[in-house]
Amino acid sequence: IRVSEAMARNLAQSPHASRKVRKSTKTNEIRTLPLNKNLLSLLLGVRPSQAKPDDLIFPGSRGGVLCWGTFRETWVTVLEGLGLEYRNPYQCRHTALSNIAQEHGLPAAAKIAGHKDLTMVSRHYVRFVGRIEDVLPDF
């Protein structure tokens, strides 16, 4: 997935505007996220036949930007269908980055998160969950 833009409120219109505009990413950089085969297959399976490179991956029901209310309803339905209690979608990012950091190290988590250094990842996404006795070498 190529991330080159973000959707943000149109603050030129109003500080409380609900209309979204495309803008550059927070870091003004383009980044690419890898997809595993299952996710790639799923996304290709729901891609419209006339899709263009600039189309949104998850558009709103009327073709515009997906609004939070509609997304939240769908999110709640999916979680209920999986038998999971409600969690904020951002918690999925936190869990994924924590797991990546534990399994593959801080640099991998920072790269996927789009952070330039390890500070944010080490501060917000990593915590030691094992037993300290298991970490120390046995010599």
C-alpha positions in Angstrom: 0.0 0.0 0.0 1.4 3.4 -1.0 0.6 6.1 1.6 1.2 9.5 0.0 -1.7 11.5 1.3 -3.9 11.9 4.4 -7.5 12.9 4.8 -8.1 15.9 7.1 -10.8 18.3 8.0 -11.0 21.3 5.8 -9.9 23.8 8.4 -10.0 26.6 5.8 -13.7 26.1 5.8 -14.2 26.0 9.6 -12.3 24.6 12.6 -15.3 22.2 13.1 -15.7 21.3 9.5 -16.8 17.8 8.7 -15.8 18.1 5.0 -12.5 16.3 4.3 -9.7 17.3 2.0 -6.7 15.4 0.8 -3.4 16.8 2.1 0.2 15.6 2.4 1.1 13.2 5.1 2.1 14.4 8.5 5.8 13.8 7.7 5.4 15.0 4.1 6.9 11.6 3.0 5.5 8.8 0.9 5.8 5.4 2.4 5.0 1.9 1.3 3.4 -0.7 3.6 3.9 -4.4 2.6 0.9 -6.7 2.4 0.9 -10.4 3.1 -0.7 -12.7 0.5 -4.0 -13.1 2.3 -4.6 -9.4 2.7 -3.5 -8.6 -0.8 -5.9 -11.3 -2.1 -8.7 -9.9 0.0 -8.2 -6.3 -1.2 -7.9 -7.4 -4.8 -11.1 -9.4 -4.4 -13.1 -6.3 -3.4 -11.4 -3.8 -5.8 -13.8 -2.4 -8.3 -13.1 -3.3 -11.9 -12.7 0.3 -12.9 -10.5 1.4 -10.0 -8.0 4.1 -10.6 -4.7 4.6 -8.7 -5.9 7.6 -6.9 -9.2 6.0 -5.7 -9.6 5.5 -2.0 -9.3 1.9 -0.8 -12.3 2.3 1.5 -14.6 5.0 0.1 -17.9 6.1 1.7 -21.2 4.5 0.8 -21.9 7.4 -1.6 -18.5 7.4 -3.2 -16.9 10.1 -1.1 -14.8 9.8 2.0 -15.8 7.2 4.6 -17.1 9.1 7.6 -16.4 8.1 11.2 -20.0 7.3 12.0 -20.4 4.8 9.1 -17.0 3.3 9.8 -17.7 3.0 13.6 -21.0 1.2 12.9 -19.2 -1.3 10.6 -16.4 -1.7 13.1 -18.8 -2.5 15.9 -20.6 -5.0 13.7 -17.4 -6.8 12.8 -16.2 -6.9 16.4 -19.5 -8.3 17.6 -19.4 -10.9 14.8 -16.0 -12.0 16.0 -17.2 -12.1 19.6 -14.9 -9.3 20.7 -15.6 -6.5 23.0 -15.4 -3.0 21.6 -11.9 -1.5 21.1 -10.9 1.7 19.4 -9.4 1.0 16.0 -6.2 2.7 17.0 -5.7 -0.1 19.6 -5.2 -2.4 16.6 -2.2 -0.2 15.5 -0.8 -0.3 19.0 -1.2 -4.1 19.2 0.3 -4.7 15.8 3.3 -2.4 16.4 3.9 -3.9 19.8 3.9 -7.4 18.4 6.2 -6.4 15.5 8.6 -4.7 18.0 8.7 -7.8 20.2 9.1 -10.3 17.3 11.3 -8.3 14.9 12.7 -5.4 16.9 12.2 -1.7 17.3 13.6 -0.8 13.9 11.0 -2.9 12.1 8.1 -1.4 14.1 9.4 2.1 13.5 9.7 1.5 9.8 6.1 0.2 9.5 4.8 3.0 11.7 6.5 5.6 9.6 8.6 7.0 12.4 12.0 8.4 11.6 13.7 7.1 14.7 13.0 4.7 17.6 11.8 7.2 20.1 8.1 7.0 19.5 8.0 3.2 19.1 10.0 2.6 22.3 7.9 5.1 24.3 4.5 4.1 23.1 4.5 0.6 21.6 6.9 -1.5 23.5 6.7 -3.0 26.9 8.4 -6.0 28.3 5.8 -8.7 29.0 8.1 -11.7 29.7 10.0 -12.8 32.8 13.3 -11.0 33.4 14.7 -14.3 34.5 14.2 -15.7 31.1 16.2 -12.9 29.4 19.4 -13.1 31.4 22.0 -15.5 30.0 22.8 -18.6 32.0 26.5 -18.7 32.5 
